[in-house]
Amino acid sequence: MQCPRCDGQGAIQVVRVHATGTKLQICDECDATWPYGETPSIETFQDFRTFMESQGLQGLWTELKVISSESED
């Protein structure tokens, strides 16, 4: 799936946050983030760093494990 926030420039990936085990969907280009299972839309994205900082984390990609790329499904 292509990202609706950056007009398809990035692909949506499914990731897991190492520290919490939370699964997310994130654009590999603009870092727009959605809860896993939610349909990504421009109206509902949250900035990756903002989300991670709300969890007491730094907001670095090294804090994530890529599970899959939605564009491969």
Buried (B, 14 or more C-beta within 10 A) or exposed (E): BBBBBBEEEBBBBBBBBEEEEBBBBBBBBBBBBBEEEEEBEEEBBBBBBEBBEEEEBEBEEEBBEEEEBBEEE
